[in-house]
């Protein structure tokens, strides 16, 4: 028995609907620009209040527009239906022979586990922002479909699943659809109906603990919304990497000099750096950039190697909460994923759109898996996995 199932009623893109997921942006204006350039993008459905003709309206007041857009996309042939399928998924990088592999399928919601004493094969690993969860629940109810998958890492049979997915894609012929993302990667999908190969892949995909790599809010939305199954892409550790996940603070509650003094009083080692800010290569220190000055900061920890001493956790506790008095959900904090380089972060500060950039070394895949298998919780917004699954390639109808 496996916790991974075919999609009962799927809608498959026929082209041009693929999009970055709703939470991949540091600036809402980017979402509006993408929708304006491609109104068929699934982003217009997932973020209806950011569509050019809806800016200024709330998310909830724009949900009827989302439902209308999806109905029109299905009617005009932007999606085609399929039943009882899993969907093979391959992502290739420009000028690289390496490929990432995955499989769109449905996964049992009751398998989600968030602590050591909660049974389940699907491990959710980060704190979430509950308002985002409410939005995902409301969207699913309004449109009757799931548009973006939860990205799950198969930790027990990763190598075997990787090889099986690669072979299945090689044997599948011409893709049902392809899509090119903002980094030039090619996303290709193939339908796989009932049969021995589908059974084999579902058994491998669901044969061990699955860790939520991307989509913590979407997985909790499935639970909150009472969905028996949620849409997922099951992938392998060999298919992913973790990029930096940095922070911008739009408005400081102290001057940069006062912030530095507070950090030093808390036991931090702060050293001015003459160069432009850069993401640290390894953990143990972070870089701050404010008022044209870069600082290398070794933050105090409680000792040991526990999850509470990961850089992202220490930044949240010592820098944001204690030194600045900011709750992690404060609107003045923007969580900026690895698609945005250090130069972009510095540019936001130099342009006056932010007052502080916090640059943090990426978590390793091995550390991420180890923390999750120990049923510990990762600091929020600490892992920016790449490549990310595209939203809008495969939809799961809920009825």
Order of alpha helices (4+ residues) and beta strands (2+ residues): beta-beta-alpha-alpha-alpha-beta-beta-beta-beta-alpha-beta-beta-alpha-beta-beta-alpha-beta-alpha-beta-beta-beta-alpha-beta-beta-beta-alpha-beta-alpha-beta-alpha-beta-beta
